[in-house]
Amino acid sequence: MKLKLDVTPDLVAAMAAEVKAGEKAVTAAMREAGTGLKTAWRGQITGAGLGRRLANSIRSQTYPKAGESLNAAALVWSKAPVIVGAHDTGPLIRSRDGFWLAIPLPAAGKGRRGAKLTPGEWERRRGMRLRFVYRRRGPSLLIADGRLNTKGLGVASRSRAGRGRATVPVFLLVPQVKLPKRLNLDRDAERALDGVPGLIVASWVEERLIG
């Protein structure tokens, strides 16, 4: 038996159209998956009480940036990977020099843009010296001999007679801190990945119906 296959122009055009539809479907699916994962991660971060600013550090990008491809891909990342990663893994944090971690108390106040102050920065800002107080039970302290102002911040005493002067705890000193795990980014990433085939099929079918 002899078989013969003739490739007609109509068949070539149909195959080209199918490839084009596939390219659009895969690219659209990856764009939707990336956007969905970005939204899910941002929702986790705000839901954990970590703030809108950190949530907005989550970004997404579909490749290729222009046009469609059967090899399209989506990248979702954070512009603050160290902070987000720490809340995702819950690491044990130790001091770099092997001594103490200084945890600011309410009397320490905040630095620029709400950043936490270090003991050295606090001393420069307040013009006061901190004093180390060792405690056998519980964290040791860095304290200031001053007063609390109306905002509850430790400041220098203005009274020469010592009125209103108090010993103000400014920093707790601990050897290490276990950061609680507040995020589960892998869970949402796996869900997004599992949903990609369905998104591709749905986009492909929709493209063919429109066409």
C-alpha positions in Angstrom: 0.0 0.0 0.0 1.3 3.4 -0.9 0.4 6.5 1.1 0.9 10.0 0.0 0.6 13.2 2.0 0.1 16.5 0.4 0.6 19.6 2.5 -1.9 22.1 1.2 -1.6 25.9 1.9 -4.8 25.7 4.0 -3.2 23.1 6.3 0.0 25.1 6.7 -2.1 28.2 7.5 -4.1 26.2 10.1 -1.0 24.9 11.8 0.5 28.4 11.9 -2.7 29.8 13.4 -2.7 27.0 16.0 0.9 27.8 17.0 0.0 31.5 17.2 -3.0 30.6 19.4 -0.8 28.5 21.6 1.7 31.3 22.0 -1.0 33.7 23.1 -2.5 31.2 25.4 0.8 30.3 27.2 1.8 34.0 27.5 -1.6 35.0 28.8 -1.6 32.1 31.3 1.8 33.0 32.7 0.9 36.6 33.0 -2.3 35.7 34.9 -0.4 33.2 37.1 2.3 35.7 37.9 -0.1 38.5 38.7 -2.2 36.1 40.9 0.9 35.0 42.8 1.9 38.6 43.4 -1.5 39.4 44.7 -1.5 36.3 47.0 1.9 37.2 48.4 0.9 40.8 49.0 -2.2 39.6 50.8 -0.2 37.3 53.0 2.1 40.1 54.0 -0.6 42.6 54.9 -2.6 39.8 56.6 0.4 39.1 58.8 0.4 42.8 59.9 3.7 43.6 58.1 2.4 46.6 56.4 1.4 47.8 52.9 4.9 49.1 52.2 6.5 45.7 52.5 3.6 44.1 50.6 4.2 46.5 47.7 7.8 45.3 47.5 6.4 42.2 45.7 6.6 42.6 42.0 5.9 40.4 38.9 7.1 40.4 35.3 6.2 38.2 32.3 8.8 37.2 29.8 9.1 37.9 26.9 8.2 41.5 27.8 6.8 42.1 24.3 5.1 39.6 22.1 4.0 36.0 22.8 5.9 32.8 23.1 5.3 29.1 23.8 8.2 29.4 26.3 6.7 32.4 28.2 7.6 32.6 31.9 6.6 34.7 34.9 8.9 35.9 37.6 7.6 37.1 41.0 10.1 38.6 43.5 10.5 41.0 46.3 12.5 44.2 46.3 13.1 43.6 50.0 14.1 39.9 49.9 16.0 39.8 53.2 13.0 41.1 55.2 10.4 39.0 53.4 12.6 35.9 53.5 13.1 36.3 57.3 9.4 36.4 57.9 9.0 33.4 55.6 11.6 31.2 57.3 11.6 32.3 60.9 15.3 32.3 61.4 17.3 32.5 64.6 19.1 35.9 64.7 22.3 36.4 66.7 24.5 39.4 67.1 27.3 39.7 64.5 29.9 40.3 67.2 28.7 37.4 69.4 27.6 39.6 72.3 24.1 41.2 72.5 21.2 42.2 70.3 19.8 45.5 71.3 16.0 45.6 71.1 14.6 49.1 71.3 11.9 49.8 73.9 9.1 52.4 73.4 11.3 55.0 75.2 13.9 54.7 72.4 11.6 56.2 69.8 12.1 55.8 66.1 14.8 56.9 63.6 14.3 58.4 60.1 11.2 57.0 58.2 10.3 54.9 61.3 13.5 52.9 61.3 14.7 51.3 64.5 17.5 53.1 66.3 20.7 51.4 67.4 22.2 52.3 70.8 24.9 54.4 69.1 22.4 56.3 67.0 20.3 56.9 70.1 23.2 58.4 72.0 24.1 60.7 69.2 20.5 61.9 68.7 19.7 62.4 72.4 23.2 63.6 73.5 23.1 61.2 76.4 25.1 58.1 77.4 23.4 54.7 77.9 24.4 52.7 81.0 24.6 48.9 81.0 22.6 47.1 83.7 23.1 43.3 84.0 20.2 41.2 85.2 20.7 37.6 86.2 17.0 36.8 85.5 15.6 38.3 82.3 17.2 40.4 79.6 19.9 42.9 80.6 19.3 46.6 79.8 20.7 49.8 78.4 19.3 52.6 80.5 19.4 56.4 80.4 19.5 58.6 83.5 17.0 61.3 82.3 13.3 61.5 82.1 10.3 60.6 79.9 8.8 63.4 77.9 5.0 63.7 77.1 5.5 61.3 74.2 7.0 58.6 76.4 10.5 59.0 74.9 13.6 59.1 77.0 15.3 62.5 77.0 17.7 64.5 79.1 16.5 66.0 82.3 16.2 69.8 82.3 16.0 70.2 86.1 19.2 71.0 87.9 17.6 69.9 91.1 16.9 66.5 89.7 13.1 66.9 89.7 11.4 64.5 87.3 14.6 62.6 86.7 14.2 58.9 86.3 16.1 55.8 85.3 14.6 55.0 81.8 15.1 51.6 80.2 15.8 52.2 76.5 17.1 48.9 75.1 16.7 45.3 76.0 19.8 43.2 75.5 19.4 39.6 74.5 21.9 37.0 73.1 19.6 35.9 70.3 16.1 36.2 69.0 13.9 33.6 67.2 11.9 35.4 64.6 8.4 33.9 64.3 7.5 32.4 60.9 4.6 34.7 59.7 4.5 33.8 56.0 4.2 30.7 53.9 5.2 31.8 50.4 5.8 28.3 49.1 2.2 27.4 49.6 0.9 30.1 47.2 3.7 29.4 44.8 2.8 25.8 44.5 -0.9 26.7 44.0 0.1 29.1 41.2 2.2 26.4 39.6 -0.5 23.8 39.8 -3.0 26.1 38.2 -0.8 27.0 35.1 -2.0 24.0 32.9 -5.7 24.9 33.5 -5.0 28.6 32.7 -3.2 27.6 29.4 -6.1 25.4 28.3 -8.7 28.0 29.2 -6.8 30.7 27.3 -6.3 28.5 24.3 -9.9 27.5 24.1 -11.0 31.1 24.5 -8.6 32.2 21.7 -9.9 29.6 19.3 -13.5 30.6 20.1 -12.7 34.2 19.5 -10.9 33.3 16.3 
